[in-house]
Amino acid sequence: MKWYLEALRRYLDFKSRSTRTEFWMFTLFNLLFYIAAAILDITLGLWDQEFGVGLFTGLYGVFILLPNVSVAVRRLHDVGLTGWLYLLVFVPIAGPFIILGIACVAGKPGTNKYGPNPKEVQQEEDEGSISV
């Protein structure tokens, strides 16, 4: 849940990097919340079979759109790729799978043009907070 909230907090950050953990935990909680919204829509009779969306799923989809794009762009940056590659999601069938495949690749070690490796920064913070 920590990573989901972190992605929401950084919803306007399209310039830095995000780890695989942040991306995949955000994706997991995003899916769980969407399923909960869909169950709520179906239970309350708000689900529209024709459009495949209900009131709560539609509102949640609008709410989560920008954080979803920003965490994916930061994930592309972590691999060393431009965020503009996220537009591949609009390529039918193959596009989303290409983005998901890239999201599985480990981030580039060290600093790249999008900033320091967030995994290394997190390790430094963790080591600095340990007291003897």
N, C-alpha and C positions, 0 to 999 in steps of 0.2 A: 504494500500500500504506500510505503514511503516513496517509491519510485514513481508511482502514479501521481501522487501529490506534487513531487518535484517537477514532473513534466507539465502539470497544470500551472505551476508557479512560473515556469520558464516559457509560457506559451508564445511570447513575442521574440524569443531568442532564436534567430535563424542564422547566427554567425559562428556559434561555438560547436562543441562536440558532445555526443552522448554515447555512453557505453552500451554494449549489447544488453546488459542487465537492465538498464533503464528502459531501453526500447521494448524488450520482451515483457518486462513486468507491466509496463504501461499498456501494452497490447493485451495481455492477459486480463487485467482489471477492466480495461475498456470492453472487452468481450463479455465479461461477467456482468457488468452494469447494463450493457445492451440487452443481454438475455433477461435480466431482471425487469427492465423496462418493457420488453416484449411480453413477458408473462403478465405484467400489470395491465398492459393494453388489452391482451386477450381476455383476462379475467373480468375487466370492466367493460368489455364489449367495444373497445375503442380501436381495435385492429381492423384495418382496411385490407381485405383479401386481395383486391384488385391491384393496389399499389404496394402491398407488402410492408406497410408501415402503419404505426398508430400514433396517437397524440404524444405519448411519453417517449417512444423511440424516435420520433421526429424531432422533438425538442432536444433530446439527448444528442442526437446526431448533429444538430446545429451547434450545440454547446461545445462538443468535443472536436469539431472540424479543425479549428486552428491549432489546438494543442497536438492533435494527431499529425498534422502536416509538419509542424515545427520539430517534433521529436524524430520524425523520419528524415527530415533534412539534416538535423544534427547528427543522426546516425550515418548518413552518407558522408558527412564531413569527417567523421571519425575514421572512416575507411580511406579518406583522402580524395573523395570524389566531390564534384560540385552538387549542390542542392537542386540544381535545375534538372538533374536526372530523375527527380521525383515525378516529373511530368510523364514518365513512362507508365505510371498507373493508368493513364488514359489509353494506352495501347491495349486493344481487346485481348483477353485471355493471357498472353505472355507477359505483359507489362507488370502487373502486380506480383507475379511470381519472380520476375527479375529483381524487383525491389526487395522482396522477402529473402531472396538468395543473397543479395548484397548485405542485408541486415544480419545474416548469419556469419559473415566474415569478421575476423578479429580486427580491431582498430589498429592503426599504424602506431608503433611505439614512438615515444618522444613527441616533440612539438611539430605540427605541420602548419600550413598556412591558415588553418582555422582555429589554432590555439593549442594549448598543452593537452597531452593525453589525460582525459578525466580520470582514468583508472590510476595513473601514477599520482595525480594530484590528491585523489581520495586516500591512497596509501600513505602519502606524506602527512595528511591531516590526521589519519588514524595513529600513526607513529608519534606525532607531536602531542596527542592528547593522552598518551599513556603516562601515568605518573607512578613513581616507585615509592 
